[in-house]
Amino acid sequence: MKNRYLLIFFLFLFNNLEILGQKYRYTTYQGEKIPFTKVNQTIQDTRKYMWLATDQGLFRFDGSQFEDYNTSLRSRYIKTIIPWKKDTLLFANDTGVFKLFYEDNTPKIVPHIIISDTKSGMSYPEELFTDSKGRLWIGQLNGEVYQQDETKVKKVPFSLALNQRISNIFFSEDRFRTVWVLIPKEGLYYFDESSNAFVELEGYSDMSHFYVDGNQILMVGDLRILAMTVDDNHKMIDQKQIDNIGLDFYYINKDMAGAYFLASEQGMYTLTSDQAKVIEIFGSNDPHRVEKLPYNSIHHMYFSEDQIRPGGKIWISTSNGLGLLWSSYFQSVSGMSHDNVFSLSTGIHNEILISQSNVTSVKNLNAQVKFDQIRDVNQVTSISSGTENIWYGTAAGTIILHKNSTKRIRYNLRNRGGGIFYMFTDHKGDNWFCQAPTDRPLIGVAKINEDGRVTIYDEANGLNNRILVVKAGGKSALYAAGIGSETYLYKYNRSRDAFENQSVPFPFRVSNNFEVHDIAIDNNEVVWMATTDGLIKYEAEKVERIDLGAYTENEIRSICVIPGGNLWLATDTNGLVYLDNQGRYAFFDEKSGTPSKVASYRSMIIDHNNQLWVGTAEGAVYSSKSNPKPLRIDAPILNEVKINHEIKNVEKSALRYTETASVTLKFISITFPADDIQYQYKIIENDADIDKNDQMPGYLTADENKITVPELKNGTYSLLVRAQKQGGYSWSDPLEIKLKVQKKWYKTFFGILLFVILGMSIVWYTLRLWVFKKTKNIKASLGLKEEQLLEKEKAFIAQTQDLKNSSTKLQLLHDVFKKIPKGATWDKALPVLSKIVEFPGIDAFEFAFKKGEEMMYRGISQERTNYMDRSEEFNKKESLATYVLIENTPLIITNFNEEIDQYINKRKSEEYLSMILVPFEQKTSIEIVLCIYGKEKNRFTQRDVTLIQILTTFLSISILDELK
């Protein structure tokens, strides 16, 4: 009894899969890197950008970055944003209502209604709505409603008490052009045009939100979901309550295909098409996992156009950020296991038969996909079907015939070989099957009819090797393919009941273990072969390997022709490939919704809806669209131009720059989400033909979204830039940018002419000036020579005196060194050092050293023969010696009055205009500054500094005690 109930439960579940939750891929924009927290509403403009009304301002989103458009707004609290007139949006903040539109491709914001400028009494607009008559309705949180007709703003009498605070106010319009208002927990109202006032429809004061669709009003709140029908007199003519599964919904909206979406604190839900059930929506970024969506406190849902889902992508505005839901290109059947698929086939009632050892029958009813298990068949490794019969091949070497959906016959073929790994039913109802060998080679193929008669085709019938697949084309021509580079393709001759070898030598290299895993024959009887060595085309006794880029020679396990002659391929480990009849291809992987990149052998079919079904190592999936082909992405948009590192205007139709200029371009592609986008480009000379749909080599890969234009010679070029999003997108149409490269101005005709004229003028002027100067110079040559002789004589005298002074200084320095022994004390050294004032040019000197917070000085001058002591504050800004001691760098001053401001602030009269200050450190780590003074300017040179440095070096190693 228990097992019976369990069986009934599973049968109910399998036949009612629409009650299971819907699954979407999703992403969330929130956190520290996002410039907002609470999102109130979203909307898409005519250029496909998304606009976000948030508590932190107005933002434009291209899929990858959020642009801030709040610089001109006094309030960043954007409450609502709606479409208005053509290419124009309206949004509201605390200061009024604003228009948003494009001017020269740049968004522009201008005031529409400024609160301070109106005399209507409007305070803070909360909600905006435009009706079919072109009127703008503005709702406030005190219950007041304003209406703008033409340019006039007026308050509409409202039944609520003024100044009463409400949580929200919502507008809508029915098919009778009646405007409806719902105020949560207050009531439902309609606008009576005759009385120019709102009238309450009693009984709905507990509702939280509503959606008006034609003459039906759906409301949620108070643990209810109500569907009410009204007539043109605002009277209710019907009402039903939908099971809310115990949840309190507070938001409802309808997508572009008519499906309703609801929000509660427990998650997101949708209504079935008959409005009978509520289904929860789940997230599934991985086909193996289903998880609860992370969205709470939902304020708004918006639906933007989508290539996959007719209802559009779903944008979720929440208190914690922005969410985005979208459908995968490939869908898995909810509830089915993710086990290896052995075989796929269409059944006699348009069902899809999937073998994962057990067999599952799937009914694809567009909006609903149901499945159940086929009883009494297991270990199934191959399936085929005719008009009335379904054949199941097993791993045990048996074939089971289901005839007319009732009669079941089992045929034992284990005496011929092992498991039946492939079968195909031809137009006559005969079932061709490929069997695995056991302990001996198994040549050829066999077929069985519904009476159980088996016919073997081997060497006697033209087959010389093992066959892996048999298929018929549009003209019922039957082909068999299998193993070996000389025995890979055969065609069946019905009149001879034999096969003829069609294998021709390959003009390219193939592997030693070459096999044809699967074939497809199009309406032109071209045979496409999925092989161990890539995709090979056979036509008119010629073979060609098809270019698939980096995967040209990769193994392909399954192949299928779809209407229009385009191909789908399943690779061994690189996912799926779409190939059109122009040779363009696109790759599909887990990002497209497939559970695995590893494909099953010979498991790819088209169902009655022209949807593609694919078997993988981790389950079967089907395409969301009929006649599936890659998704499109719009051509890239030039977002930034830098010429010589300076940002330029991007609105110009052509870029003009000189030959040696540095040019960097950045691009964006508006798609959602915008991750994993790659860009390619190529540059074509202007006289070359441009095929914007070409897939020929020549495109270079960009550095993410940035292109650095290579150096080009003078001329006009076309830069073609295209984009591709990963996961089943084809390359976009290229964006064409004209590049007009100009010569440097000095390389142009006028530049060269200018140089010629300038050169001739210079030559003429130079010759004329030369003649004039020559005459003048001859007259002045004698006087000049005389002056030069006098100058040389003066210089000679000065050099002689300088050498004499240097010699004297060196001699005196030598005498000082001799009189100060190594290890001397300052008491013994100071009398000797007093001789320094006898050096030519030196009028005085001092030793300066730090003691506590003071700078102590001990020195002598020519006027005072005894050492004198003085002190001053140790201050780098006031004392030159302190400055030199701290900087630890020698200093020469040639004119005290002009140079002192460079080092210290203090200015005082100084009798010494020339100075040399040299810091040194004794072995005992005592730091001292030797200060040399001269009364006249320019008394000292760098040669003198060197002599003083020699002296301080000598003192630092010769005197050991501390100067006191």
ABEGO torsion letter per residue (X at the ends): XAAAAAAAAAAAAAAAAAABBBBBBBBBBBEAABABABBABBBBBAAGBBBBBBAAEBBBBAGABBBBBAAABABABBABBBBBBBGBBBBBBAAEBBBBBBBGGBBBBBBABBAAABAAGBBBBABBBBBAAGBBBBBBAAGBBBBBBEABBBBBBBABBBGBBBABBBBBBBAAGBBBBBBBGAEBBBBBAAAGBBBBBBGAAABABBBBBEABBBBBEGGBBBBBBBBAAGBBABBBBBBAGGBBBABBBBBAAGBBBBBBAAEBBBBBAAGABBBBBBBBABAABBBBBABBGBABBBBBBBAABAAEBBBBBBAAEBBBBBBBABBBBBGBBBBBBABBBBBAAGBBBBBAGBBBBBBBAGABBBBBBBBGBBGBABBBBBAABBBBBBAAGBBBBBBGGABBBBBBAAAABBBBABBBBBAAGBBBBBBBBBABBBBEBBBBBAAGBBBBBBAAAGBABBBABBBBBAAGBBBBBBBEAAAABBBBBAAAGBBBBABBBBABBBBAABBBABBBBBAAGBBBBBBAAEBBBBBGGBBBBBBAEAAAABBBABBBBBBGGBBBBBBAAAEBBBBBAAGBBBBBBAAAGBABABBBBGBBBBBAAGBBBBBBAAEBBBBABBGBBBBBBBBBBBABBBBGGBBBBAABABBBBBAABBBBBBBBBBBOBABGBBBBBBBBBAABBBBAABABBGBBBBBEABBBBBBBBBEBBBBBBBBBBBGGBBBBBBBBBBBBBBBBAAABAAAAAAAAAAAAAAAAAAAAAAAAAAAAAAAAAAAAAAAAAAAAAAAAAAAAAAAAAAAAAAAAAAAAAAABBBGBBAAAAAAAAAAAAABBGBABBBBBBBBEABBBBBBBBAABABBBBBBBBBBAAABAAAAAAAAGBBBBBABAAAAAAAABABBBBBABABBBBBBBBBAAGBBBBBBBBBABBGABBAAAAAAAAAAAAAAAAABABBBX
